[in-house]
Amino acid sequence: MASIEEKVESLLEKTINDLGYILYDVEYTKEAKNYFLRIFIDKDTGIDLNDCEKVSNIITDILDEADYIKEQYFLEVSSPGIERILRKEKHLKQNIGVQIEVNLFKPINGKKQIIGILEKYDETNITLKIEESQIIIPRKSISLMKTTYNWQ
C-alpha cells in the first residue's frame, strides 16, 4: 500500500510539471499536535513566493477532492532550498559528484557526521570520497543526507 506521500506525489506531479515546475519532494509529518503536508517544488531559475502561491492555489482543490488525508493539516509549498535533503533515489542520482553531508545514527570511525563527495550508491550503501580516500556507509546507518553549500 502506498504511503500518503507517494499518493500525493503521484496525484500532483503532472499538474506541477504542467505549470513549469519540478516536484522535488513531498513530506507528510506530524509536529507536536499538528500535521503538515509539505510540497517542495523547483525550477531552473529558482523558486520565489509567487511560485509557491501559484502552485498552492492550484493543488489545494486537487488535494481536497482526492481526500487522501483524513486529519486536518497545514499545506506548505516551498523550495527545497540550497542545502537539499536527499531522501529518494532520484535525489542521489542527481547529486553524483556533489559534496554532501551524511548524519549517522551511530558513529563510524568516531564520527556521526561525514562530509564528502557522493561517488556512488546502491540499495544498501553509499560511497563518499573524502580527500584521497573512500568511505562506504551502510544506508541503514544514515539518519539524514543533504547537499552542502559553502557559505564562505
C-alpha positions as CSV (number, residue, x, y, z in Angstrom):
1,M,0.0,0.0,0.0
2,A,1.4,3.4,-1.0
3,S,2.1,6.0,1.7
4,I,0.3,9.3,1.8
5,E,3.5,10.9,0.4
6,E,3.6,8.5,-2.5
7,K,-0.1,9.0,-3.3
8,V,0.2,12.8,-3.2
9,E,3.3,12.8,-5.3
10,S,1.6,10.7,-8.0
11,L,-1.5,12.8,-7.8
12,L,0.3,16.2,-8.2
13,E,3.4,15.5,-10.3
14,K,1.8,16.0,-13.7
15,T,-0.1,19.2,-12.6
16,I,3.1,20.7,-11.1
17,N,5.1,19.8,-14.2
18,D,2.5,21.3,-16.5
19,L,2.8,24.6,-14.5
20,G,6.6,24.6,-15.4
21,Y,7.9,23.3,-12.1
22,I,9.6,20.1,-10.9
23,L,8.1,18.3,-7.9
24,Y,11.2,17.7,-5.8
25,D,9.6,16.0,-2.8
26,V,6.5,15.5,-0.7
27,E,6.7,15.2,3.1
28,Y,3.8,14.4,5.4
29,T,4.6,14.8,9.0
30,K,3.2,15.4,12.5
31,E,4.9,18.1,14.6
32,A,3.5,18.4,18.1
33,K,-0.2,18.2,17.6
34,N,-0.3,19.5,14.0
35,Y,0.0,17.6,10.7
36,F,1.9,19.2,7.8
37,L,1.9,18.3,4.1
38,R,5.0,19.9,2.6
39,I,5.3,20.1,-1.2
40,F,8.8,21.1,-2.4
41,I,9.0,22.5,-5.9
42,D,11.9,23.6,-8.1
43,K,12.8,25.1,-11.5
44,D,16.0,26.1,-13.2
45,T,15.7,29.8,-12.3
46,G,14.8,29.1,-8.6
47,I,11.6,29.5,-6.7
48,D,10.1,32.6,-5.2
49,L,7.0,33.3,-3.1
50,N,4.8,33.9,-6.2
51,D,5.7,30.4,-7.5
52,C,4.7,28.8,-4.2
53,E,1.5,30.7,-4.1
54,K,0.6,29.8,-7.7
55,V,1.2,26.1,-7.0
56,S,-0.6,26.1,-3.7
57,N,-3.7,27.7,-5.2
58,I,-3.8,25.1,-8.0
59,I,-3.2,22.0,-5.9
60,T,-5.5,22.8,-2.9
61,D,-8.6,21.8,-4.8
62,I,-6.9,18.7,-6.2
63,L,-5.9,17.6,-2.7
64,D,-9.3,18.3,-1.3
65,E,-11.0,16.3,-4.0
66,A,-8.7,13.3,-3.6
67,D,-9.2,13.4,0.2
68,Y,-6.2,11.2,1.0
69,I,-5.6,12.9,4.3
70,K,-8.3,12.5,6.9
71,E,-6.7,14.6,9.6
72,Q,-6.7,18.4,9.5
73,Y,-3.4,19.5,8.1
74,F,-1.4,22.6,7.0
75,L,-0.3,22.7,3.4
76,E,3.1,24.3,2.8
77,V,4.6,24.8,-0.7
78,S,8.3,25.8,-0.8
79,S,11.6,25.5,-2.5
80,P,13.8,22.5,-1.4
81,G,16.5,25.2,-0.6
82,I,20.2,25.4,-1.3
83,E,21.0,22.5,1.1
84,R,18.6,19.9,-0.2
85,I,17.6,16.8,1.7
86,L,18.3,13.6,-0.2
87,R,15.6,11.1,0.5
88,K,15.0,9.4,-2.8
89,E,16.9,7.5,-5.5
90,K,16.3,10.4,-7.9
91,H,17.9,12.8,-5.4
92,L,21.1,10.6,-5.1
93,K,21.3,10.2,-8.9
94,Q,21.1,14.0,-9.5
95,N,23.9,14.6,-6.9
96,I,26.6,12.1,-8.0
97,G,29.9,14.2,-7.8
98,V,28.4,16.7,-5.4
99,Q,29.5,17.3,-1.8
100,I,27.0,16.0,0.7
101,E,26.7,15.8,4.4
102,V,25.7,12.4,5.9
103,N,24.4,12.2,9.5
104,L,24.5,8.8,11.2
105,F,22.5,7.1,13.9
106,K,25.8,5.8,15.4
107,P,29.3,6.9,14.9
108,I,31.5,5.4,12.2
109,N,35.2,5.9,12.8
110,G,34.3,8.1,15.7
111,K,32.1,10.5,13.6
112,K,28.3,10.9,13.5
113,Q,28.6,13.5,10.6
114,I,30.6,12.8,7.5
115,I,31.1,15.3,4.6
116,G,32.4,14.1,1.2
117,I,31.7,13.8,-2.5
118,L,28.9,11.3,-3.4
119,E,30.6,8.9,-5.7
120,K,28.1,6.1,-6.0
121,Y,25.2,4.4,-4.3
122,D,23.1,1.2,-4.4
123,E,20.3,-0.2,-2.4
124,T,22.5,-0.9,0.7
125,N,25.4,1.6,0.7
126,I,26.6,5.0,-0.4
127,T,30.2,5.7,-1.2
128,L,31.8,9.1,-0.4
129,K,35.2,10.4,-1.5
130,I,36.9,12.2,1.3
131,E,40.2,13.8,0.0
132,E,42.0,10.8,-1.5
133,S,40.1,8.0,0.3
134,Q,36.7,6.4,0.1
135,I,34.2,5.5,2.8
136,I,31.3,3.1,2.3
137,I,28.4,3.9,4.5
138,P,25.5,1.4,5.0
139,R,22.3,3.2,4.2
140,K,20.5,1.8,7.2
141,S,23.0,3.7,9.3
142,I,22.1,7.1,7.8
143,S,19.6,9.4,9.6
144,L,19.9,12.3,7.1
145,M,21.7,13.1,3.9
146,K,21.8,16.6,2.3
147,T,23.7,18.6,-0.1
148,T,26.1,21.2,1.4
149,Y,26.7,24.7,0.4
150,N,30.0,26.6,1.0
151,W,28.8,29.8,2.7
152,Q,32.3,31.3,2.7
